[in-house]
Amino acid sequence: MPFVPVETPKCPACGKSVYAAEERVAGGYKFHKTCFKCSMCNKALDSTNCTEHEKELFCKNCHGRKYGPKGYGFGGGAGCLSMDTGSHLNRE
Protein backbone atom coordinates (compact mmCIF):
# COMPACT_ATOMS: atom_id res chain seq x y z
CA MET A 1 0.00 0.00 0.00
CA PRO A 2 1.60 3.32 -1.06
CA PHE A 3 2.15 6.19 1.34
CA VAL A 4 -0.47 8.91 0.95
CA PRO A 5 0.33 12.21 2.73
CA VAL A 6 -2.33 13.86 4.85
CA GLU A 7 -4.21 16.56 2.94
CA THR A 8 -3.69 19.92 4.60
CA PRO A 9 -6.33 22.65 4.34
CA LYS A 10 -5.69 25.48 1.88
CA CYS A 11 -5.75 29.15 2.86
CA PRO A 12 -8.59 30.93 0.98
CA ALA A 13 -6.51 34.12 0.73
CA CYS A 14 -3.34 32.72 -0.88
CA GLY A 15 -4.24 29.12 -1.81
CA LYS A 16 -1.24 27.56 -0.03
CA SER A 17 -1.32 24.83 2.62
CA VAL A 18 -1.99 25.88 6.22
CA TYR A 19 -0.27 23.96 8.99
CA ALA A 20 -1.41 23.82 12.63
CA ALA A 21 1.38 26.08 13.96
CA GLU A 22 0.44 28.98 11.68
CA GLU A 23 -3.35 28.77 11.40
CA ARG A 24 -6.07 31.26 12.31
CA VAL A 25 -9.69 30.14 11.95
CA ALA A 26 -12.58 32.34 10.82
CA GLY A 27 -15.92 31.19 9.47
CA GLY A 28 -14.77 27.56 9.37
CA TYR A 29 -11.83 28.38 7.08
CA LYS A 30 -8.18 28.23 8.09
CA PHE A 31 -5.92 31.17 7.20
CA HIS A 32 -2.18 31.84 7.66
CA LYS A 33 -1.23 34.37 10.35
CA THR A 34 0.05 36.71 7.64
CA CYS A 35 -3.11 36.30 5.51
CA PHE A 36 -5.40 37.03 8.47
CA LYS A 37 -6.02 40.70 7.57
CA CYS A 38 -8.87 42.79 6.20
CA SER A 39 -9.21 42.39 2.44
CA MET A 40 -10.18 46.07 2.02
CA CYS A 41 -7.93 48.07 4.38
CA ASN A 42 -5.23 45.44 5.16
CA LYS A 43 -5.69 45.95 8.91
CA ALA A 44 -4.40 43.05 11.02
CA LEU A 45 -7.30 41.09 12.50
CA ASP A 46 -7.91 38.98 15.58
CA SER A 47 -10.88 36.95 16.78
CA THR A 48 -12.67 39.99 18.23
CA ASN A 49 -12.76 42.23 15.14
CA CYS A 50 -12.89 39.67 12.33
CA THR A 51 -15.83 39.08 9.99
CA GLU A 52 -15.79 36.47 7.21
CA HIS A 53 -17.96 36.82 4.09
CA GLU A 54 -17.67 34.34 1.21
CA LYS A 55 -14.08 33.34 2.11
CA GLU A 56 -12.98 36.97 2.44
CA LEU A 57 -11.95 38.56 5.74
CA PHE A 58 -13.06 42.03 6.79
CA CYS A 59 -12.72 44.18 9.87
CA LYS A 60 -16.06 45.21 11.39
CA ASN A 61 -15.91 48.70 9.83
CA CYS A 62 -15.16 47.54 6.28
CA HIS A 63 -17.75 44.77 6.45
CA GLY A 64 -20.36 47.33 7.48
CA ARG A 65 -19.33 49.62 4.62
CA LYS A 66 -19.53 46.90 2.00
CA TYR A 67 -22.45 44.74 3.17
CA GLY A 68 -24.26 46.79 5.83
CA PRO A 69 -27.48 48.74 5.46
CA LYS A 70 -27.32 52.01 3.56
CA GLY A 71 -29.56 55.01 3.14
CA TYR A 72 -31.67 57.26 5.27
CA GLY A 73 -32.21 56.13 8.86
CA PHE A 74 -28.97 54.17 9.24
CA GLY A 75 -26.83 57.06 10.48
CA GLY A 76 -26.05 58.57 13.83
CA GLY A 77 -28.47 61.48 13.57
CA ALA A 78 -29.54 64.33 11.33
CA GLY A 79 -27.33 64.79 8.30
CA CYS A 80 -25.61 61.46 8.73
CA LEU A 81 -26.48 59.82 5.41
CA SER A 82 -23.47 57.68 4.54
CA MET A 83 -23.22 56.09 1.13
CA ASP A 84 -19.58 55.08 1.67
CA THR A 85 -19.01 51.64 0.14
CA GLY A 86 -15.29 51.58 0.83
CA SER A 87 -14.41 51.57 -2.89
CA HIS A 88 -11.46 53.87 -2.21
CA LEU A 89 -9.96 51.14 0.00
CA ASN A 90 -9.85 48.41 -2.67
CA ARG A 91 -6.26 47.62 -3.49
CA GLU A 92 -6.78 45.66 -6.72
WOCOR-V531423 format. One record per helix or strand. SS is the DSSP state (hx for helix, st for strand). FROM is the first residue (numbers start at 1). TO is the last residue. If there is no record, write none. Layout:
# WOCOR-V531423
SS | FROM | TO
SS | FROM | TO
This chain:
# WOCOR-V531423
st | 10 | 10
st | 17 | 17
hx | 20 | 22
st | 23 | 26
st | 29 | 32
st | 37 | 37
st | 44 | 44
st | 50 | 53
st | 56 | 59
hx | 60 | 67
hx | 87 | 89
